[in-house]
Amino acid sequence: MTMQRPESSAREIAGKDRQLSTLMRAALAFEALDQRIQAVLSESSRGRVRVACVDKGQLVLAAESPAWATRARLEADTCLQTARGVWPQDISSVKVIVQHRPGE
């Protein structure tokens, strides 16, 4: 007979580890930011352009191809205004990178 351990939620585990808790809060913040950005992108850009990170006051958007990167640059001002409204630190600009999806 095998003994089963009770399952724990990620939040329970993170609550016991300060570094993990900090990482989880950051991941949740980025997820929330990406959701807000997805909502203001044109319907065709949603899912093809995502928040990569916020680096030194710059919102970095990752597009899945050069064509979608061009489209993201056209929508950058709207994304910047949205990010400024929800991100706790100042964001002054947008950078768009191409990041191909794995397996492509």
MOWO-V108439 format. One record per run of one state. SS is the DSSP state (@ for helix, = for strand, . for the rest). FROM is the first residue (numbers start at 1). LEN is the number of residues. Records with the same first field share a line. If there is no record, write none. Layout:
SS=FROM-LEN, FROM-LEN
This chain:
.=1-9, 15-3, 41-5, 47-2, 56-2, 64-2, 75-1, 87-6, 99-6
@=10-5, 18-23, 66-9, 76-11
==46-1, 49-7, 58-6, 93-6
